[in-house]
Amino acid sequence: MDTGPFQLPSEIVEMCDVAKRIVHDELLPLEPQYLQHPGHSFGTNQTATNLKLVFGQDVLDHLTKISRETGLWYLMVPEEHGGSGLSMLAQIAIMEQFNYTAVPFPFAHVANILYQSEGDQVDRFLKPVIEGEKITCFAQTEPNAGSDPGGMMQTHAVQDGDEWVLNGTKMWISGAAESDIIMVQAVTDKEKRQRGGITMFLVDRNNPGVTIEEPGIQTWLGTRPSQYIVHLDDCRVPATDILGEVGNGFRLGQRWLTIHDRLLRGPFAIGKMQRALDMSVEWAKQRETFGKPLSERQAIQWKLVDMYIDLQSLQSLTYQMAARADTGEDIRTEASMIKLVSMNWGARCLDDAIQIHGAMGESLELPLTLFYRYLRHGRIGGGTDEIQKMLIARKLLRD
Ligand SMILES: Cc1cc2nc3c(=O)[nH]c(=O)nc-3n(C[C@H](O)[C@H](O)[C@H](O)COP(=O)(O)OP(=O)(O)OC[C@H]3O[C@@H](n4cnc5c(N)ncnc54)[C@H](O)[C@@H]3O)c2cc1C
C-alpha cells in the first residue's frame, strides 16, 4: 500500500489489506452491473437499498455477512457501544479502500451525534441504527436556508405539555423516503436561534405530521432520486425524543458535519482518486495514437503527475488530521480544510482521468463520471466551498 510520506502502523496496514481483498474479490466484479443499473442512488444511508435494488437480497445478505464476520460492520462504532474501538486514523485508512469502487459496502451507518441518545432513546433509536434495523437521515436544509441555516431556518417547534409541535419544510434531505428516523433541526427560541435556540428532534418517519414528497428530486448523482422535500405539519413529537438538550441542536448538527461529514470526505476522495490514477496509468500504457502509447506523451504524463501529487498530498493531510483528532485535538477548522481540498482536488483528478480516457472516459461502463459527479457534488453538499473558506478565514483572523 502506497501511503506516501505518512507511515501507517503495521496493524492498520493489515486491516487495510483485508478491506482491499474484499474490494477486489467481492465488489469490483459487481461494479459493471451497478454502474448501468437504473436503481442506484447517492448517500451512505442508501447502501442497503441500493444493493438490494441492483443485485437482490442474496447479495445484500452475503456482503452484510462478510461485513459482520470481519468486524468491519462496527468499524466506526465507538467501543462503549460494541464497536471496534479503532482510531480515527485506522477508520479513515480502511474507508479509503472501500471508496476504490462505486459498489457500496454495508457498514453500521450511525450519525455520530446519535451517540448522545439517553434513557430509552438508546434502545429505540441508537441500537437499531447500529444493527442496521433502522435508517436515519439528517434534516437541516430548507428551501430558503442552505448555507445559513442558523440565520434563515423557518421550521420551528413550540412546546405543548409533554410534546413539541413542529411546523416547516425541509428540502434536499438525502434518503428521507427510506429512513425510519428523521433528525430534524427546528427553531425553539427565535431570539437565540443558532446560539441556543435550535433543537434536534428525532422524528418517526410514520408520524402523521410528516409528509415526504415523492418521487424525490432527481439529481445527476444517481439513476434514482435520493433527495426529498419533507413537510412537517403540526407534527407532534414527545419531549423525550429531543436529542441532547433543548437549544443544543445547532451545535450537535455542526458536530455531525465536522467529523462525520467533513473529515470523512478525505477517504471518500482518496479511494476514488487512487482508482482514477490506476486506471489512467493502465489506459495510457496500452492506448496508442500516432504510433506511440499515450504514456509516452508529455501532455499525458503531466496529467498523471498532477493526479499523483494531489492524491499523495490529500492522503498525507487527511492522515495527519485524523491522527490529531485521535489525540482529542479540536480539528474543526482542519476538517473544513479537508472537505474543501478533497472535493476540489478529487474533482480535478477525475476530470484529468476522463480526459486521458477520451470517449471511454464518458462511458457509463467505467466509474469515472460517477466518481466525478460525487466529488463535484461535494463542493456544494454538506457546506459549500465558500462556507468552508469562511470558516477557515474566521480562524485565521481570530488567531
Ligand atoms: C445531493 C444533495 C444532498 C443533500 N443532502 C442533504 C441532507 O441530507 N440534509 C440536509 O440538511 N441538506 C442536504 N443538502 C443541502 C446542502 O447541504 C445545501 O444545498 C448546501 O449547504 C448549500 O445550500 P444552498 O443550496 O441553499 O446554497 P445557498 O446557501 O443558496 O448558496 C448559493 C451559493 O452562494 C454561496 N454563498 C452563500 N453564502 C455565501 C457567503 N456568505 N459568501 C460567499 N458565498 C456564499 C454558496 O457557497 C453557493 O455557492 C443536500 C444537497 C444536495 C445537492
The ligand as a Tripos MOL2 file, in Angstrom:
@<TRIPOS>MOLECULE
LIG
   53    58     1     0     0
SMALL
NO_CHARGES

@<TRIPOS>ATOM
      1 C1        -27.3790   15.9180   -3.4180 C.3       1 LIG1
      2 C2        -27.5980   16.7560   -2.1940 C.ar      1 LIG1
      3 C3        -27.7750   16.1370   -0.9670 C.ar      1 LIG1
      4 C4        -28.0560   16.9020    0.1710 C.ar      1 LIG1
      5 N1        -28.3420   16.2590    1.3510 N.ar      1 LIG1
      6 C5        -28.7340   16.9980    2.4190 C.ar      1 LIG1
      7 C6        -29.1910   16.3470    3.6260 C.ar      1 LIG1
      8 O1        -29.2190   15.1190    3.7160 O.2       1 LIG1
      9 N2        -29.6080   17.1350    4.6580 N.ar      1 LIG1
     10 C7        -29.5900   18.4870    4.6030 C.ar      1 LIG1
     11 O2        -29.9740   19.1060    5.5760 O.2       1 LIG1
     12 N3        -29.1600   19.1350    3.4840 N.ar      1 LIG1
     13 C8        -28.7540   18.4270    2.3930 C.ar      1 LIG1
     14 N4        -28.3380   19.0630    1.2390 N.ar      1 LIG1
     15 C9        -28.3160   20.5220    1.1890 C.3       1 LIG1
     16 C10       -26.9260   21.1120    1.1510 C.3       1 LIG1
     17 O3        -26.2700   20.9590    2.3790 O.3       1 LIG1
     18 C11       -27.0620   22.5910    0.7400 C.3       1 LIG1
     19 O4        -27.5020   22.5840   -0.6070 O.3       1 LIG1
     20 C12       -25.7640   23.3590    0.8740 C.3       1 LIG1
     21 O5        -25.4500   23.5700    2.2090 O.3       1 LIG1
     22 C13       -25.8290   24.7200    0.1510 C.3       1 LIG1
     23 O6        -27.0080   25.4140    0.4310 O.3       1 LIG1
     24 P1        -27.8830   26.0610   -0.7670 P.3       1 LIG1
     25 O7        -28.0450   25.0510   -1.8180 O.co2     1 LIG1
     26 O8        -29.1040   26.6310   -0.1680 O.co2     1 LIG1
     27 O9        -26.9760   27.2140   -1.3390 O.3       1 LIG1
     28 P2        -27.0370   28.7670   -0.9310 P.3       1 LIG1
     29 O10       -26.8810   28.9150    0.5280 O.co2     1 LIG1
     30 O11       -28.2170   29.3810   -1.5580 O.co2     1 LIG1
     31 O12       -25.7150   29.3150   -1.6450 O.3       1 LIG1
     32 C14       -25.6470   29.5290   -3.0610 C.3       1 LIG1
     33 C15       -24.2170   29.8920   -3.4160 C.3       1 LIG1
     34 O13       -23.8250   31.0840   -2.7230 O.3       1 LIG1
     35 C16       -22.6610   30.8510   -1.9650 C.3       1 LIG1
     36 N5        -22.6960   31.6250   -0.7210 N.ar      1 LIG1
     37 C17       -23.6600   31.5800    0.2490 C.ar      1 LIG1
     38 N6        -23.3460   32.4100    1.2560 N.ar      1 LIG1
     39 C18       -22.1570   32.9730    0.9350 C.ar      1 LIG1
     40 C19       -21.2880   33.9120    1.5800 C.ar      1 LIG1
     41 N7        -21.5750   34.4260    2.7980 N.pl3     1 LIG1
     42 N8        -20.1510   34.2680    0.9650 N.ar      1 LIG1
     43 C20       -19.8530   33.7570   -0.2640 C.ar      1 LIG1
     44 N9        -20.6110   32.8700   -0.9220 N.ar      1 LIG1
     45 C21       -21.7580   32.4720   -0.3210 C.ar      1 LIG1
     46 C22       -22.6820   29.3690   -1.6720 C.3       1 LIG1
     47 O14       -21.4050   28.8930   -1.3540 O.3       1 LIG1
     48 C23       -23.2050   28.8250   -3.0030 C.3       1 LIG1
     49 O15       -22.1620   28.7540   -3.9060 O.3       1 LIG1
     50 C24       -28.0650   18.3170    0.0850 C.ar      1 LIG1
     51 C25       -27.8390   18.9320   -1.1610 C.ar      1 LIG1
     52 C26       -27.6200   18.1730   -2.2910 C.ar      1 LIG1
     53 C27       -27.4240   18.8620   -3.6080 C.3       1 LIG1
@<TRIPOS>BOND
     1     1     2 1
     2     2     3 ar
     3     2    52 ar
     4     3     4 ar
     5     4     5 ar
     6     4    50 ar
     7     5     6 ar
     8     6     7 ar
     9     6    13 1
    10     7     8 2
    11     7     9 ar
    12     9    10 ar
    13    10    11 2
    14    10    12 ar
    15    12    13 ar
    16    13    14 ar
    17    14    15 1
    18    14    50 ar
    19    15    16 1
    20    16    17 1
    21    16    18 1
    22    18    19 1
    23    18    20 1
    24    20    21 1
    25    20    22 1
    26    22    23 1
    27    23    24 1
    28    24    25 2
    29    24    26 1
    30    24    27 1
    31    27    28 1
    32    28    29 2
    33    28    30 1
    34    28    31 1
    35    31    32 1
    36    32    33 1
    37    33    34 1
    38    33    48 1
    39    34    35 1
    40    35    36 1
    41    35    46 1
    42    36    37 ar
    43    36    45 ar
    44    37    38 ar
    45    38    39 ar
    46    39    40 ar
    47    39    45 ar
    48    40    41 1
    49    40    42 ar
    50    42    43 ar
    51    43    44 ar
    52    44    45 ar
    53    46    47 1
    54    46    48 1
    55    48    49 1
    56    50    51 ar
    57    51    52 ar
    58    52    53 1
@<TRIPOS>SUBSTRUCTURE
     1 LIG1         1 GROUP 0 **** ****
